[in-house]
Amino acid sequence: MKMEVTELGPMKRALKIEVPVEEVAQRFVQAYKELNRQVRVPGFRPGKAPQALLEQRYAKAVEEDVVRRLVPDYYDRAVRQAGISPVLVEIPPLERVKIKRDAPFTFTATVEIKPKIELRDYKAPNPISLKPDTRTVTEEQLAKGMNVLREQHARLEAPPLGHKAAEGDFVILSVEGFLDGQPLEGSKKTGHLHKVGSNASVLGLEIDHHVLGRAEGDTVEISQPYPPSHPDGRVAGKTVMFKVTVNAVKLKTLPALDDEFAKDCGAYASLAELQDRLRTQMEKALKREIEEGYKDTIVKRLIETHHFDLPETLVERELEAIIRQYVQQRQRRGGEGASPLETSDLAKLRQENREEASRRVKVGLILETVAEKEQLTVTQEDLDNEIRRLASELKIGQPDLVKMIQAGGQDSIDELRARILAEKSLDFVYRNAVIQK
């Protein structure tokens, strides 16, 4: 095989590949042998049709078959021989490629390649230096954590007789709207628990100042006007009268911080044991937070110290992935009624996220190079651990998650492997970094 490599730019190469005439002739022989076994030619037994007759009838089909087999085979050989990592391959349409059985076969593939990255400052003798994060779990933070537990175990209890709702109290409400003296369909809510002072609306009503100072059994009427442009035609330009009844007032009571409270929180013999367990959990969470902070700093350093051109195809792919994720999240928030994005909105999204897409691609290429140099790989154990972690995070069964990944085809599996490998590479750099004293 002969090959010529021509630079078309920093990230593009043209590979002119020549297949020897001997190989071309052999492929034609094989193709006609297979064809002879498959076709039925009247007057001849299977496999016994004359070559000349087959060439007369099927020459074009055989030529296309030989080209389809030769091109990917020799393209793969050429890429390995050239020592390049292709991102995008452009091969001329097969119907335009000419081949003759008695001549060398030549075709040209245009390839967008990954850049060659010279790694620097990621391990000894020049590791990344990190400023120490000396944060610890303070007594104040522990006290706040205990108060969160108290809030989670708080009880709502009846107040003294005649108590009136104050800020921070809870009220159980019944709300119903009336239009022209008649109940308005869809405007009724019963048994609604509302915290006074939370500024939360009920059926679109701001009710805090209406229920403040009210006692159990009190009823208040709220007049709510709607503009002519309101989407509900029944109330557009009209006023709805809402009747709000305070069915009950409740006081939130926090449990005392004692051994009994600890027992209510789980299998703890004492309050001290509960506090020790909470402190341990908080320290683990803080350790993870500090480690993530270190890794964020490492990523920034890697970006700052490595300079190379980015393949535009990879940036575009990452940009499309970012926009696709945004659209999916928007649809989940808005449900079926979510309106599609306008073309101008999509263009704005692309512009706003291009820098982030480039950053992700650059980090990915650096970490990929680290993995290659350090011979890091993704094992089956790595895959199993990541699937267990994701299943726990997403709160779905592992078999269901595996089915979801497999349903995405090889691309989904490759994406999962790439993400795990990138994390292993980043962890390698982190373990080789030096934290200043």
TORKOL-4160 file (C-alpha; in steps of 0.2 Angstrom, whole numbers, padded with zeros to 4 digits, m for minus):
437
<pt num="1" X="0000" Y="0000" Z="0000"/>
<pt num="2" X="0006" Y="0017" Z="m0004"/>
<pt num="3" X="0000" Y="0033" Z="0005"/>
<pt num="4" X="0003" Y="0051" Z="0004"/>
<pt num="5" X="m0002" Y="0063" Z="0018"/>
<pt num="6" X="m0005" Y="0081" Z="0014"/>
<pt num="7" X="m0009" Y="0094" Z="0028"/>
<pt num="8" X="m0024" Y="0104" Z="0024"/>
<pt num="9" X="m0023" Y="0114" Z="0040"/>
<pt num="10" X="m0019" Y="0112" Z="0059"/>
<pt num="11" X="m0033" Y="0099" Z="0061"/>
<pt num="12" X="m0035" Y="0092" Z="0044"/>
<pt num="13" X="m0026" Y="0079" Z="0033"/>
<pt num="14" X="m0029" Y="0072" Z="0016"/>
<pt num="15" X="m0024" Y="0053" Z="0014"/>
<pt num="16" X="m0021" Y="0048" Z="m0003"/>
<pt num="17" X="m0021" Y="0029" Z="m0003"/>
<pt num="18" X="m0016" Y="0017" Z="m0017"/>
<pt num="19" X="m0021" Y="m0001" Z="m0016"/>
<pt num="20" X="m0009" Y="m0012" Z="m0026"/>
<pt num="21" X="m0015" Y="m0020" Z="m0042"/>
<pt num="22" X="m0012" Y="m0038" Z="m0035"/>
<pt num="23" X="m0024" Y="m0034" Z="m0021"/>
<pt num="24" X="m0037" Y="m0027" Z="m0032"/>
<pt num="25" X="m0036" Y="m0042" Z="m0044"/>
<pt num="26" X="m0038" Y="m0054" Z="m0030"/>
<pt num="27" X="m0053" Y="m0045" Z="m0023"/>
<pt num="28" X="m0061" Y="m0046" Z="m0040"/>
<pt num="29" X="m0058" Y="m0064" Z="m0040"/>
<pt num="30" X="m0066" Y="m0067" Z="m0023"/>
<pt num="31" X="m0081" Y="m0056" Z="m0027"/>
<pt num="32" X="m0085" Y="m0066" Z="m0043"/>
<pt num="33" X="m0083" Y="m0082" Z="m0034"/>
<pt num="34" X="m0095" Y="m0077" Z="m0021"/>
<pt num="35" X="m0107" Y="m0070" Z="m0034"/>
<pt num="36" X="m0106" Y="m0087" Z="m0044"/>
<pt num="37" X="m0112" Y="m0096" Z="m0028"/>
<pt num="38" X="m0126" Y="m0084" Z="m0025"/>
<pt num="39" X="m0134" Y="m0081" Z="m0042"/>
<pt num="40" X="m0144" Y="m0092" Z="m0052"/>
<pt num="41" X="m0141" Y="m0091" Z="m0071"/>
<pt num="42" X="m0153" Y="m0101" Z="m0082"/>
<pt num="43" X="m0144" Y="m0115" Z="m0091"/>
<pt num="44" X="m0130" Y="m0117" Z="m0078"/>
<pt num="45" X="m0129" Y="m0126" Z="m0062"/>
<pt num="46" X="m0125" Y="m0116" Z="m0046"/>
<pt num="47" X="m0107" Y="m0110" Z="m0046"/>
<pt num="48" X="m0104" Y="m0115" Z="m0064"/>
<pt num="49" X="m0109" Y="m0100" Z="m0074"/>
<pt num="50" X="m0095" Y="m0093" Z="m0085"/>
<pt num="51" X="m0085" Y="m0078" Z="m0079"/>
<pt num="52" X="m0088" Y="m0069" Z="m0095"/>
<pt num="53" X="m0106" Y="m0070" Z="m0093"/>
<pt num="54" X="m0106" Y="m0064" Z="m0075"/>
<pt num="55" X="m0095" Y="m0050" Z="m0080"/>
<pt num="56" X="m0107" Y="m0045" Z="m0094"/>
<pt num="57" X="m0122" Y="m0045" Z="m0082"/>
<pt num="58" X="m0115" Y="m0040" Z="m0065"/>
<pt num="59" X="m0099" Y="m0030" Z="m0068"/>
<pt num="60" X="m0106" Y="m0014" Z="m0060"/>
<pt num="61" X="m0112" Y="m0022" Z="m0045"/>
<pt num="62" X="m0096" Y="m0032" Z="m0042"/>
<pt num="63" X="m0086" Y="m0016" Z="m0044"/>
<pt num="64" X="m0096" Y="m0007" Z="m0031"/>
<pt num="65" X="m0094" Y="m0022" Z="m0019"/>
<pt num="66" X="m0075" Y="m0022" Z="m0021"/>
<pt num="67" X="m0075" Y="m0004" Z="m0018"/>
<pt num="68" X="m0086" Y="m0005" Z="m0002"/>
<pt num="69" X="m0074" Y="m0018" Z="0005"/>
<pt num="70" X="m0057" Y="m0011" Z="0000"/>
<pt num="71" X="m0061" Y="0007" Z="0006"/>
<pt num="72" X="m0064" Y="0004" Z="0025"/>
<pt num="73" X="m0050" Y="m0009" Z="0025"/>
<pt num="74" X="m0037" Y="0001" Z="0018"/>
<pt num="75" X="m0043" Y="0017" Z="0026"/>
<pt num="76" X="m0040" Y="0009" Z="0043"/>
<pt num="77" X="m0023" Y="0003" Z="0038"/>
<pt num="78" X="m0018" Y="0021" Z="0032"/>
<pt num="79" X="m0024" Y="0029" Z="0048"/>
<pt num="80" X="m0013" Y="0017" Z="0059"/>
<pt num="81" X="0002" Y="0019" Z="0047"/>
<pt num="82" X="0000" Y="0038" Z="0048"/>
<pt num="83" X="m0001" Y="0037" Z="0067"/>
<pt num="84" X="m0016" Y="0049" Z="0068"/>
<pt num="85" X="m0032" Y="0049" Z="0078"/>
<pt num="86" X="m0047" Y="0054" Z="0067"/>
<pt num="87" X="m0062" Y="0064" Z="0073"/>
<pt num="88" X="m0071" Y="0065" Z="0057"/>
<pt num="89" X="m0068" Y="0056" Z="0040"/>
<pt num="90" X="m0074" Y="0062" Z="0023"/>
<pt num="91" X="m0073" Y="0049" Z="0010"/>
<pt num="92" X="m0079" Y="0052" Z="m0008"/>
<pt num="93" X="m0096" Y="0045" Z="m0013"/>
<pt num="94" X="m0093" Y="0027" Z="m0018"/>
<pt num="95" X="m0103" Y="0029" Z="m0034"/>
<pt num="96" X="m0090" Y="0042" Z="m0040"/>
<pt num="97" X="m0075" Y="0031" Z="m0036"/>
<pt num="98" X="m0068" Y="0022" Z="m0052"/>
<pt num="99" X="m0060" Y="0005" Z="m0050"/>
<pt num="100" X="m0052" Y="m0007" Z="m0063"/>
<pt num="101" X="m0047" Y="m0025" Z="m0060"/>
<pt num="102" X="m0030" Y="m0023" Z="m0069"/>
<pt num="103" X="m0024" Y="m0007" Z="m0061"/>
<pt num="104" X="m0020" Y="0000" Z="m0044"/>
<pt num="105" X="m0035" Y="0008" Z="m0035"/>
<pt num="106" X="m0033" Y="0025" Z="m0028"/>
<pt num="107" X="m0044" Y="0035" Z="m0017"/>
<pt num="108" X="m0042" Y="0050" Z="m0005"/>
<pt num="109" X="m0050" Y="0052" Z="0012"/>
<pt num="110" X="m0050" Y="0069" Z="0021"/>
<pt num="111" X="m0048" Y="0067" Z="0040"/>
<pt num="112" X="m0051" Y="0079" Z="0054"/>
<pt num="113" X="m0038" Y="0074" Z="0067"/>
<pt num="114" X="m0036" Y="0075" Z="0086"/>
<pt num="115" X="m0021" Y="0087" Z="0091"/>
<pt num="116" X="m0005" Y="0080" Z="0097"/>
<pt num="117" X="m0003" Y="0086" Z="0115"/>
<pt num="118" X="0013" Y="0088" Z="0124"/>
<pt num="119" X="0009" Y="0085" Z="0142"/>
<pt num="120" X="0017" Y="0096" Z="0155"/>
<pt num="121" X="0016" Y="0099" Z="0174"/>
<pt num="122" X="0004" Y="0085" Z="0179"/>
<pt num="123" X="0016" Y="0074" Z="0189"/>
<pt num="124" X="0034" Y="0073" Z="0196"/>
<pt num="125" X="0046" Y="0081" Z="0194"/>
<pt num="126" X="0033" Y="0096" Z="0190"/>
<pt num="127" X="0017" Y="0091" Z="0199"/>
<pt num="128" X="0003" Y="0103" Z="0201"/>
<pt num="129" X="0004" Y="0113" Z="0217"/>
<pt num="130" X="m0012" Y="0116" Z="0227"/>
<pt num="131" X="m0015" Y="0128" Z="0241"/>
<pt num="132" X="m0021" Y="0119" Z="0256"/>
<pt num="133" X="m0040" Y="0119" Z="0261"/>
<pt num="134" X="m0039" Y="0118" Z="0280"/>
<pt num="135" X="m0058" Y="0119" Z="0283"/>
<pt num="136" X="m0065" Y="0108" Z="0297"/>
<pt num="137" X="m0082" Y="0104" Z="0304"/>
<pt num="138" X="m0085" Y="0117" Z="0317"/>
<pt num="139" X="m0096" Y="0116" Z="0332"/>
<pt num="140" X="m0107" Y="0129" Z="0325"/>
<pt num="141" X="m0110" Y="0119" Z="0309"/>
<pt num="142" X="m0113" Y="0103" Z="0320"/>
<pt num="143" X="m0126" Y="0113" Z="0330"/>
<pt num="144" X="m0135" Y="0119" Z="0314"/>
<pt num="145" X="m0135" Y="0100" Z="0308"/>
<pt num="146" X="m0143" Y="0095" Z="0324"/>
<pt num="147" X="m0156" Y="0109" Z="0322"/>
<pt num="148" X="m0160" Y="0102" Z="0304"/>
<pt num="149" X="m0163" Y="0085" Z="0312"/>
<pt num="150" X="m0175" Y="0094" Z="0325"/>
<pt num="151" X="m0184" Y="0102" Z="0311"/>
<pt num="152" X="m0186" Y="0086" Z="0302"/>
<pt num="153" X="m0194" Y="0078" Z="0318"/>
<pt num="154" X="m0204" Y="0093" Z="0323"/>
<pt num="155" X="m0223" Y="0091" Z="0327"/>
<pt num="156" X="m0238" Y="0102" Z="0323"/>
<pt num="157" X="m0248" Y="0103" Z="0339"/>
<pt num="158" X="m0264" Y="0112" Z="0343"/>
<pt num="159" X="m0261" Y="0129" Z="0351"/>
<pt num="160" X="m0270" Y="0136" Z="0367"/>
<pt num="161" X="m0288" Y="0140" Z="0365"/>
<pt num="162" X="m0291" Y="0157" Z="0357"/>
<pt num="163" X="m0273" Y="0157" Z="0349"/>
<pt num="164" X="m0272" Y="0168" Z="0333"/>
<pt num="165" X="m0261" Y="0164" Z="0319"/>
<pt num="166" X="m0244" Y="0172" Z="0320"/>
<pt num="167" X="m0229" Y="0172" Z="0308"/>
<pt num="168" X="m0221" Y="0155" Z="0308"/>
<pt num="169" X="m0237" Y="0146" Z="0313"/>
<pt num="170" X="m0246" Y="0134" Z="0302"/>
<pt num="171" X="m0264" Y="0135" Z="0296"/>
<pt num="172" X="m0275" Y="0122" Z="0288"/>
<pt num="173" X="m0286" Y="0131" Z="0275"/>
<pt num="174" X="m0301" Y="0128" Z="0264"/>
<pt num="175" X="m0302" Y="0140" Z="0249"/>
<pt num="176" X="m0316" Y="0141" Z="0236"/>
<pt num="177" X="m0318" Y="0154" Z="0222"/>
<pt num="178" X="m0335" Y="0162" Z="0217"/>
<pt num="179" X="m0339" Y="0171" Z="0201"/>
<pt num="180" X="m0356" Y="0181" Z="0201"/>
<pt num="181" X="m0361" Y="0172" Z="0217"/>
<pt num="182" X="m0358" Y="0154" Z="0209"/>
<pt num="183" X="m0344" Y="0142" Z="0214"/>
<pt num="184" X="m0331" Y="0143" Z="0201"/>
<pt num="185" X="m0325" Y="0126" Z="0194"/>
<pt num="186" X="m0307" Y="0122" Z="0198"/>
<pt num="187" X="m0305" Y="0135" Z="0211"/>
<pt num="188" X="m0308" Y="0124" Z="0227"/>
<pt num="189" X="m0295" Y="0117" Z="0238"/>
<pt num="190" X="m0298" Y="0109" Z="0255"/>
<pt num="191" X="m0286" Y="0104" Z="0269"/>
<pt num="192" X="m0272" Y="0114" Z="0263"/>
<pt num="193" X="m0257" Y="0116" Z="0275"/>
<pt num="194" X="m0249" Y="0134" Z="0274"/>
<pt num="195" X="m0235" Y="0141" Z="0284"/>
<pt num="196" X="m0239" Y="0159" Z="0289"/>
<pt num="197" X="m0226" Y="0171" Z="0283"/>
<pt num="198" X="m0219" Y="0159" Z="0269"/>
<pt num="199" X="m0226" Y="0171" Z="0255"/>
<pt num="200" X="m0232" Y="0155" Z="0246"/>
<pt num="201" X="m0248" Y="0158" Z="0235"/>
<pt num="202" X="m0263" Y="0147" Z="0236"/>
<pt num="203" X="m0273" Y="0146" Z="0220"/>
<pt num="204" X="m0263" Y="0161" Z="0214"/>
<pt num="205" X="m0268" Y="0171" Z="0230"/>
<pt num="206" X="m0256" Y="0180" Z="0242"/>
<pt num="207" X="m0265" Y="0175" Z="0258"/>
<pt num="208" X="m0252" Y="0178" Z="0272"/>
<pt num="209" X="m0259" Y="0196" Z="0277"/>
<pt num="210" X="m0277" Y="0189" Z="0276"/>
<pt num="211" X="m0274" Y="0174" Z="0288"/>
<pt num="212" X="m0262" Y="0183" Z="0300"/>
<pt num="213" X="m0271" Y="0186" Z="0317"/>
<pt num="214" X="m0285" Y="0174" Z="0312"/>
<pt num="215" X="m0291" Y="0160" Z="0324"/>
<pt num="216" X="m0298" Y="0143" Z="0321"/>
<pt num="217" X="m0315" Y="0144" Z="0312"/>
<pt num="218" X="m0313" Y="0162" Z="0305"/>
<pt num="219" X="m0317" Y="0165" Z="0287"/>
<pt num="220" X="m0311" Y="0179" Z="0276"/>
<pt num="221" X="m0316" Y="0184" Z="0259"/>
<pt num="222" X="m0303" Y="0190" Z="0246"/>
<pt num="223" X="m0308" Y="0199" Z="0231"/>
<pt num="224" X="m0296" Y="0195" Z="0216"/>
<pt num="225" X="m0298" Y="0205" Z="0200"/>
<pt num="226" X="m0291" Y="0197" Z="0184"/>
<pt num="227" X="m0285" Y="0207" Z="0169"/>
<pt num="228" X="m0294" Y="0206" Z="0152"/>
<pt num="229" X="m0279" Y="0197" Z="0145"/>
<pt num="230" X="m0280" Y="0183" Z="0157"/>
<pt num="231" X="m0279" Y="0166" Z="0148"/>
<pt num="232" X="m0294" Y="0159" Z="0157"/>
<pt num="233" X="m0309" Y="0167" Z="0147"/>
<pt num="234" X="m0321" Y="0164" Z="0162"/>
<pt num="235" X="m0312" Y="0176" Z="0173"/>
<pt num="236" X="m0304" Y="0188" Z="0161"/>
<pt num="237" X="m0308" Y="0206" Z="0165"/>
<pt num="238" X="m0319" Y="0200" Z="0180"/>
<pt num="239" X="m0317" Y="0199" Z="0199"/>
<pt num="240" X="m0318" Y="0182" Z="0208"/>
<pt num="241" X="m0322" Y="0182" Z="0227"/>
<pt num="242" X="m0312" Y="0169" Z="0236"/>
<pt num="243" X="m0319" Y="0162" Z="0253"/>
<pt num="244" X="m0304" Y="0157" Z="0264"/>
<pt num="245" X="m0308" Y="0147" Z="0280"/>
<pt num="246" X="m0296" Y="0144" Z="0294"/>
<pt num="247" X="m0300" Y="0126" Z="0299"/>
<pt num="248" X="m0286" Y="0125" Z="0311"/>
<pt num="249" X="m0271" Y="0133" Z="0318"/>
<pt num="250" X="m0255" Y="0123" Z="0322"/>
<pt num="251" X="m0239" Y="0127" Z="0332"/>
<pt num="252" X="m0223" Y="0119" Z="0327"/>
<pt num="253" X="m0215" Y="0111" Z="0342"/>
<pt num="254" X="m0197" Y="0105" Z="0341"/>
<pt num="255" X="m0191" Y="0090" Z="0351"/>
<pt num="256" X="m0179" Y="0093" Z="0365"/>
<pt num="257" X="m0161" Y="0088" Z="0361"/>
<pt num="258" X="m0159" Y="0073" Z="0373"/>
<pt num="259" X="m0156" Y="0054" Z="0372"/>
<pt num="260" X="m0174" Y="0051" Z="0368"/>
<pt num="261" X="m0173" Y="0062" Z="0353"/>
<pt num="262" X="m0158" Y="0052" Z="0347"/>
<pt num="263" X="m0167" Y="0036" Z="0349"/>
<pt num="264" X="m0181" Y="0043" Z="0338"/>
<pt num="265" X="m0168" Y="0047" Z="0325"/>
<pt num="266" X="m0162" Y="0029" Z="0323"/>
<pt num="267" X="m0152" Y="0016" Z="0332"/>
<pt num="268" X="m0143" Y="0027" Z="0343"/>
<pt num="269" X="m0141" Y="0024" Z="0362"/>
<pt num="270" X="m0138" Y="0043" Z="0366"/>
<pt num="271" X="m0137" Y="0060" Z="0360"/>
<pt num="272" X="m0118" Y="0060" Z="0360"/>
<pt num="273" X="m0118" Y="0045" Z="0349"/>
<pt num="274" X="m0130" Y="0054" Z="0337"/>
<pt num="275" X="m0119" Y="0069" Z="0337"/>
<pt num="276" X="m0104" Y="0058" Z="0333"/>
<pt num="277" X="m0112" Y="0050" Z="0319"/>
<pt num="278" X="m0118" Y="0067" Z="0312"/>
<pt num="279" X="m0100" Y="0074" Z="0314"/>
<pt num="280" X="m0093" Y="0059" Z="0304"/>
<pt num="281" X="m0106" Y="0061" Z="0290"/>
<pt num="282" X="m0102" Y="0080" Z="0289"/>
<pt num="283" X="m0083" Y="0077" Z="0289"/>
<pt num="284" X="m0085" Y="0065" Z="0274"/>
<pt num="285" X="m0096" Y="0077" Z="0265"/>
<pt num="286" X="m0083" Y="0091" Z="0268"/>
<pt num="287" X="m0069" Y="0080" Z="0263"/>
<pt num="288" X="m0078" Y="0076" Z="0246"/>
<pt num="289" X="m0081" Y="0095" Z="0244"/>
<pt num="290" X="m0063" Y="0099" Z="0247"/>
<pt num="291" X="m0057" Y="0086" Z="0235"/>
<pt num="292" X="m0069" Y="0092" Z="0222"/>
<pt num="293" X="m0062" Y="0110" Z="0224"/>
<pt num="294" X="m0044" Y="0103" Z="0222"/>
<pt num="295" X="m0049" Y="0094" Z="0206"/>
<pt num="296" X="m0058" Y="0110" Z="0199"/>
<pt num="297" X="m0041" Y="0119" Z="0202"/>
<pt num="298" X="m0032" Y="0106" Z="0193"/>
<pt num="299" X="m0043" Y="0107" Z="0178"/>
<pt num="300" X="m0041" Y="0126" Z="0177"/>
<pt num="301" X="m0022" Y="0123" Z="0178"/>
<pt num="302" X="m0022" Y="0110" Z="0164"/>
<pt num="303" X="m0032" Y="0122" Z="0153"/>
<pt num="304" X="m0020" Y="0136" Z="0157"/>
<pt num="305" X="m0004" Y="0126" Z="0154"/>
<pt num="306" X="m0009" Y="0117" Z="0138"/>
<pt num="307" X="m0011" Y="0126" Z="0122"/>
<pt num="308" X="m0017" Y="0118" Z="0106"/>
<pt num="309" X="m0030" Y="0119" Z="0092"/>
<pt num="310" X="m0047" Y="0111" Z="0095"/>
<pt num="311" X="m0056" Y="0100" Z="0082"/>
<pt num="312" X="m0071" Y="0110" Z="0077"/>
<pt num="313" X="m0081" Y="0094" Z="0075"/>
<pt num="314" X="m0079" Y="0089" Z="0093"/>
<pt num="315" X="m0083" Y="0106" Z="0099"/>
<pt num="316" X="m0099" Y="0106" Z="0088"/>
<pt num="317" X="m0104" Y="0089" Z="0095"/>
<pt num="318" X="m0101" Y="0095" Z="0113"/>
<pt num="319" X="m0111" Y="0110" Z="0109"/>
<pt num="320" X="m0126" Y="0100" Z="0103"/>
<pt num="321" X="m0125" Y="0089" Z="0118"/>
<pt num="322" X="m0126" Y="0104" Z="0129"/>
<pt num="323" X="m0141" Y="0111" Z="0120"/>
<pt num="324" X="m0150" Y="0094" Z="0119"/>
<pt num="325" X="m0148" Y="0093" Z="0138"/>
<pt num="326" X="m0155" Y="0111" Z="0141"/>
<pt num="327" X="m0170" Y="0107" Z="0129"/>
<pt num="328" X="m0174" Y="0090" Z="0139"/>
<pt num="329" X="m0173" Y="0099" Z="0156"/>
<pt num="330" X="m0184" Y="0113" Z="0149"/>
<pt num="331" X="m0197" Y="0100" Z="0143"/>
<pt num="332" X="m0197" Y="0091" Z="0160"/>
<pt num="333" X="m0200" Y="0107" Z="0169"/>
<pt num="334" X="m0214" Y="0112" Z="0157"/>
<pt num="335" X="m0222" Y="0096" Z="0153"/>
<pt num="336" X="m0231" Y="0093" Z="0137"/>
<pt num="337" X="m0236" Y="0111" Z="0137"/>
<pt num="338" X="m0218" Y="0117" Z="0135"/>
<pt num="339" X="m0217" Y="0127" Z="0119"/>
<pt num="340" X="m0202" Y="0123" Z="0107"/>
<pt num="341" X="m0188" Y="0135" Z="0106"/>
<pt num="342" X="m0187" Y="0148" Z="0093"/>
<pt num="343" X="m0173" Y="0148" Z="0080"/>
<pt num="344" X="m0166" Y="0164" Z="0087"/>
<pt num="345" X="m0166" Y="0156" Z="0105"/>
<pt num="346" X="m0157" Y="0141" Z="0099"/>
<pt num="347" X="m0144" Y="0153" Z="0090"/>
<pt num="348" X="m0142" Y="0163" Z="0106"/>
<pt num="349" X="m0140" Y="0146" Z="0116"/>
<pt num="350" X="m0126" Y="0141" Z="0104"/>
<pt num="351" X="m0117" Y="0157" Z="0106"/>
<pt num="352" X="m0118" Y="0157" Z="0125"/>
<pt num="353" X="m0112" Y="0139" Z="0127"/>
<pt num="354" X="m0099" Y="0138" Z="0114"/>
<pt num="355" X="m0085" Y="0143" Z="0126"/>
<pt num="356" X="m0091" Y="0130" Z="0138"/>
<pt num="357" X="m0091" Y="0117" Z="0124"/>
<pt num="358" X="m0073" Y="0121" Z="0119"/>
<pt num="359" X="m0068" Y="0120" Z="0138"/>
<pt num="360" X="m0075" Y="0103" Z="0140"/>
<pt num="361" X="m0067" Y="0097" Z="0124"/>
<pt num="362" X="m0050" Y="0104" Z="0129"/>
<pt num="363" X="m0051" Y="0096" Z="0146"/>
<pt num="364" X="m0057" Y="0079" Z="0138"/>
<pt num="365" X="m0042" Y="0079" Z="0126"/>
<pt num="366" X="m0030" Y="0082" Z="0140"/>
<pt num="367" X="m0036" Y="0069" Z="0151"/>
<pt num="368" X="m0037" Y="0057" Z="0137"/>
<pt num="369" X="m0019" Y="0060" Z="0133"/>
<pt num="370" X="m0015" Y="0057" Z="0152"/>
<pt num="371" X="m0024" Y="0041" Z="0151"/>
<pt num="372" X="m0014" Y="0035" Z="0136"/>
<pt num="373" X="0002" Y="0040" Z="0143"/>
<pt num="374" X="m0001" Y="0032" Z="0160"/>
<pt num="375" X="m0009" Y="0017" Z="0152"/>
<pt num="376" X="m0025" Y="0019" Z="0162"/>
<pt num="377" X="m0040" Y="0008" Z="0156"/>
<pt num="378" X="m0058" Y="0006" Z="0161"/>
<pt num="379" X="m0061" Y="m0012" Z="0169"/>
<pt num="380" X="m0077" Y="m0021" Z="0171"/>
<pt num="381" X="m0076" Y="m0017" Z="0189"/>
<pt num="382" X="m0075" Y="0001" Z="0185"/>
<pt num="383" X="m0091" Y="0000" Z="0175"/>
<pt num="384" X="m0100" Y="m0010" Z="0188"/>
<pt num="385" X="m0096" Y="0003" Z="0201"/>
<pt num="386" X="m0101" Y="0017" Z="0191"/>
<pt num="387" X="m0118" Y="0009" Z="0187"/>
<pt num="388" X="m0121" Y="0005" Z="0205"/>
<pt num="389" X="m0117" Y="0024" Z="0209"/>
<pt num="390" X="m0128" Y="0030" Z="0195"/>
<pt num="391" X="m0143" Y="0018" Z="0200"/>
<pt num="392" X="m0142" Y="0024" Z="0218"/>
<pt num="393" X="m0141" Y="0043" Z="0212"/>
<pt num="394" X="m0156" Y="0041" Z="0200"/>
<pt num="395" X="m0165" Y="0029" Z="0212"/>
<pt num="396" X="m0168" Y="0016" Z="0199"/>
<pt num="397" X="m0164" Y="m0003" Z="0198"/>
<pt num="398" X="m0147" Y="m0008" Z="0191"/>
<pt num="399" X="m0154" Y="m0019" Z="0178"/>
<pt num="400" X="m0166" Y="m0005" Z="0172"/>
<pt num="401" X="m0151" Y="0007" Z="0171"/>
<pt num="402" X="m0141" Y="m0006" Z="0161"/>
<pt num="403" X="m0156" Y="m0008" Z="0149"/>
<pt num="404" X="m0157" Y="0011" Z="0147"/>
<pt num="405" X="m0138" Y="0012" Z="0143"/>
<pt num="406" X="m0139" Y="m0003" Z="0131"/>
<pt num="407" X="m0154" Y="0005" Z="0122"/>
<pt num="408" X="m0143" Y="0019" Z="0117"/>
<pt num="409" X="m0132" Y="0008" Z="0107"/>
<pt num="410" X="m0113" Y="0008" Z="0107"/>
<pt num="411" X="m0112" Y="0027" Z="0108"/>
<pt num="412" X="m0120" Y="0026" Z="0125"/>
<pt num="413" X="m0108" Y="0013" Z="0131"/>
<pt num="414" X="m0093" Y="0022" Z="0124"/>
<pt num="415" X="m0099" Y="0038" Z="0132"/>
<pt num="416" X="m0100" Y="0030" Z="0149"/>
<pt num="417" X="m0082" Y="0022" Z="0147"/>
<pt num="418" X="m0075" Y="0039" Z="0141"/>
<pt num="419" X="m0083" Y="0048" Z="0157"/>
<pt num="420" X="m0075" Y="0035" Z="0168"/>
<pt num="421" X="m0058" Y="0036" Z="0160"/>
<pt num="422" X="m0058" Y="0055" Z="0161"/>
<pt num="423" X="m0062" Y="0053" Z="0180"/>
<pt num="424" X="m0048" Y="0041" Z="0182"/>
<pt num="425" X="m0036" Y="0052" Z="0173"/>
<pt num="426" X="m0041" Y="0067" Z="0184"/>
<pt num="427" X="m0039" Y="0057" Z="0199"/>
<pt num="428" X="m0022" Y="0051" Z="0194"/>
<pt num="429" X="m0017" Y="0070" Z="0192"/>
<pt num="430" X="m0024" Y="0074" Z="0209"/>
<pt num="431" X="m0015" Y="0060" Z="0218"/>
<pt num="432" X="0001" Y="0066" Z="0210"/>
<pt num="433" X="m0002" Y="0084" Z="0215"/>
<pt num="434" X="0007" Y="0092" Z="0229"/>
<pt num="435" X="m0003" Y="0101" Z="0243"/>
<pt num="436" X="0007" Y="0115" Z="0250"/>
<pt num="437" X="0012" Y="0115" Z="0268"/>
